[in-house]
Structure formats: C-alpha cells, structure tokens
Amino acid sequence: MDQEPDKIVLSEEQKRTRRARSVAIALALGVLVILFYVVTLIKGPGVLNRPL
C-alpha cells in the first residue's frame, strides 16, 4: 500500500513534441484574444449600447 505507482518517463523527443504543442496552443489562444480585441475596437462603443 505504500508503493508509489510507476511513473512515466518521457523521452527527449516526446518532451520536445509536448513543448511544441503547448507553444502552438498558447499562440493560437493569443491570436484569438487579439482578434476578439480588434473586432471589439472595430465595432466601437456600439457594442455596449444593448438593451437589457
């Protein structure tokens, strides 16, 4: 019961692949945030004038 489960050890290639995938996801999220910000600026203050 005191035994820890075997841990998975990633190879260097798997670590590089995981990091590249993480960077790609971060960049995609950053681009989406910038896109939403730009679209909001283009639409102007009319975005805030909605009926409740």
Buried (B, 14 or more C-beta within 10 A) or exposed (E): EEEEEEEEEEEEEEEEEEEEEEEEEEEEEEEEEEEEEEEEEEEEEEEEEEEE
